[in-house]
Amino acid sequence: MFIEQREREGNRGAANACPWAEETQALFVRLETSTTGLESDEATLRLRRYGPNRLPKPPSPGVLEIILRQFKSPLIYILMLAALLSLLTGELTDALFITAILMINAAIGTVQEFSAQRATEALQRVVATRTRVLRSGEPYDLLAEELVPGDVVLLESGDRVPADLRLLSCHDTAIDESLLTGESLPVTKRHDTTLPEETALGDRRNMVFAGTLVGRGRARGVVVATGLDTQIGRIAAQVMGDPDAKVPLLVRMEIFVRRVALMVAGTVSLMAMVAFYQGAGLMEIILLAVALAVSVIPEGLPVALTVALAIGQGRMAKRQVIVRRLISVEALGSCTCIASDKTGTLTVNRLTVKRVVLPGDKILTVSGEGLEPTGRVEGQEPLTENQQQRLQRLARAALLCNPAHLLHHNGSWQGQGDAVDVALLVMGKKLGLVKEALLGQCPEVASLPFESERMFCASANRCGDRVQVSVKGAPERILPMCATMATSEGDVPLEDEELRRVAESLASESFRMLAVAEGTAPSQLHSDGELEHASLNRLTLLGLVGMVDPLRPESAQAVADCKRAGIRVVMVTGDHPITALAVARNLELAERADEIVTGESLRQAGGAQAMDAIVDRGRVFARVEPVQKLDIVHSLQRLGHFVAVSGDGANDSPALKAAEVGVAMGKSGTEVAKETSDLIVTDDNFSSILAGVEEGRVAYANVRKVVFLLISTAAAELVLFTLALLAGLPLPLTAVQLLWLNLVTNGIQDVALAFEPAEGNELIRPPRDPQETIFNRLMLERVILSALTIGPMAFLLFQWQLALGASVDEARNLTLLMMVLFENVQVFNSRSETLSLFRHPILGNPLLVFGTLAAQLVHLWAMHTPWLAGILQAAPVTLDQWTSLLLAALLLLVVMEMHKGWLLWRQR
């Protein structure tokens, strides 16, 4: 009957139900199971029906498929046709040159394709584990992939949860769900409750989810979902099913390439028609078409683009940003909105003691974040000796009653145990106290472990001739146990009204409050060694401790800098709205509770238009589930944003994949997040994202500089050919000469140009309009101006040489040299679109100076090398000829400087 029901409901039947809203007996009936688990035969049958409890692995593309992808470009098609025509007409040298360019381009693209499917493989590693299962009432140790709905699973501290479970029983169970929800604190679980169907993921206290970690306690639960039906499986389905969003540069380059391809096709067709009208033969028209195609297509662009991005990649690595996809180097510079996870990205993802309240005193502040025990306790005024003594007393009790450990290993601090206990160990270390040393002086003789039902823990330690009891826990449980409190006047009768008010005030600011007390153990403990709950009374309250997952020190400034750079910053978290608001206030993202958008608000949005209206006004999103993070990203994209998403959990992976650029945290980030991302911030520092924005803008500016250099010279060559054709003259340059000009001489310079440093204004200007193409109005103006300067001057030289009686080869030789000199000058014009060349330090980019000299020297060397000169149809020139051509080429510098001056005047 169960299988028939499963077939009717489909493979998502169990997952689509709401087991957190069902009574356990009703759940047993629906799943046809019991507290003793399934029979082995039934489990085998269900395994065949459901399939293994693992995530499917999509097939990876083969090497041949990846290679063929590299040839899917209109420009490549045109070059392939040009190579074929050259081969058919007997121009073997031209065909070999063009083919070599195609092969280089394919090799560069192929190496970037092999990590496309690794995100899902990382998700598989998260759930690949062993687990203990009850079958017919007997415990078995099985692979997690053998689990089926209806199995009863046993969990204990340290276990990875193997599937989505509805809890049947639990004892002091806390689960680290940050991987799914972003919740920074372990979530205490309860089995004896049912919840409404609409309960958010982070509030389902009677459920545990696949891939999460048991922080403490033990539990028993029934499997309600496996594989893709689990919460983490749904994330995997998103990662597998949705295509990667195209990064901004790729979008712009595709538009640019299409336009260039159309221009090439149109120009070649038009010029061929003109040549045919002038009476040219078929062979002459074919040679003209090949030469025009080679002249107009920027063959060196793929290599130059890769070099420019690789340089940006290296610069970003020095600033703690690792680029996983080369094309993503400039992506952060293009983004208009950063959707940041809170936990582990803006905060340190480590509970830290930040406030201490000594009875009768003002609130004290504790500096430092995370596990690093650097910092101190400070007040508005220097601490008195009495305050220091009471702090030591409080910290001593907190450390004696503490099962956690703080270790220094391989140069870093590591915590073992509950996050609250570890935070107290760090506080003690800041005050000069070490738990192990205290236990050496006062060995533990009894303890009462923490349980969620009692909300406190206690220990008894023999200190000399007395046994001291140390207690810590929720203030509402500890205060009734206390009769006195430690003040500057000594231990006085407890007055808890003010302490309760302070505790509530700090709790409203998202602090997790803890009370610490001490007393003397009852005498009977000496004989039987047991610490009874009932004996914990008439204690002395030592103080209150406030903990929080603090902001990273640099986060607030980095967010402010992002705003100044014109980038919208939104915070997306699974945490409670109160916690999110407290963090948002410190970041100046929000001030009022009504500025927080909750996951419930998003869930109730009716359609994409309503969703977009909510997202457009939102700056902070709280209690957001994984699928809603993805909805937020899609909404921001519909609103016209280029979106960058930062995060560290598996719950972030769909959004990381869908965004134009996904940024994962290197230290705290899960393997899933890293494999899904485009960039990885190695120091988990939000300010490093800002550094990535700056370097991304520099990289994009350098890409534009390289594109301008290549397109402007290609346009000049087109003008030269057009004038020669209209004048009825022979081709001014051969295809081989054009390839030499575009790839060898210009190729040296465009690589050097890619090393241009920042101009200094990258973070004080707004991001580019997402609709702006690479070939915008400014570049068009500069390309036309330079082409109409270079092309006519080169044509006049070619025409003049022919009029003087020079042979076509001799005229081409001088024309080629003049074009090389023009390119030598043009590379300096390319250093900035608006800033005068004379405002750039000449050695600000020494490689550019040496690269330009190298390009000229390489050409002069070719002219004097017989075998190469024969291929290029080149020959040496006199010093007077070379000097005259250089002076003519420098006129281009004057023209472009005048244009920059006009731009400056127009802006005023």
Protein Blocks (a to p, Z undefined) as FASTA:
>chain_A
ZZmmmmmnopmlmmmpcfklpcfklmmmmnopafkopafklmmmmmmmnopadddddddd
dfklmmmmmmmcfklmmmmmmmmmmmmnopamlmmmmmmmmmmmmmmmmmmmmmmmmmmm
mmmmmmgccddddeehiacdddfklpcehiacdddehiacfbdcddfbdchiacdfklmn
opabdcdddfkbccdfklcfklmmkbccehiacfbdcdddddfbgcjlmmklmmmmmmmm
pccdddfklmmmmmmmmmmmmmmmmmmmmmmmmmmmnopafklmmmmmmmmmmmmpcfkl
mmmmmmmmmmmmmmmmmnopacfblklmmmmmmpcbdcddfehplmnoiacdfbdcdehi
acdddedehjblgdcdddfbdcdfklmmmmmmmmmmmmmmccbdcddeehiacdedjfkl
mmmmmmmmmnopafklmmmmmccfbdcdddfklopacddddehjaccddddddfklmmmm
pcbdcdfkbpcdddfklmmmmmmmmmmnopacdddddddddfklmmnopacfklmghiac
fbdcdddddddfklmmmmmmmmmnopacddddfbdfklmmmmmmmnopafbfklpccfkl
mmmpgcjklmmmmmmmpcbdghiafklmmmmmmmmmmnopacddddfbfklmmmmmmpmb
dcddfklpcfklmmmpmbdcfklpaklmmmmmmmmmmmmmmmmmmmmmmmmmmmmmmmmm
mmmmmnopacfbdfklmmmmmmmmmmmmmmmmmmpccehlmmmcccddfklcfklmklmm
mmmmmmmmmmmmmmmmmmmmmmnopafklmmmmmmmmmmmmmmmmmmmmmpmkbcfklpc
fklpmmlmmmmmmmmmmmmmmmmmmklmmmnopacddfklmmmmmmmmmmmmmmmmmmmm
mmmmmmZZ
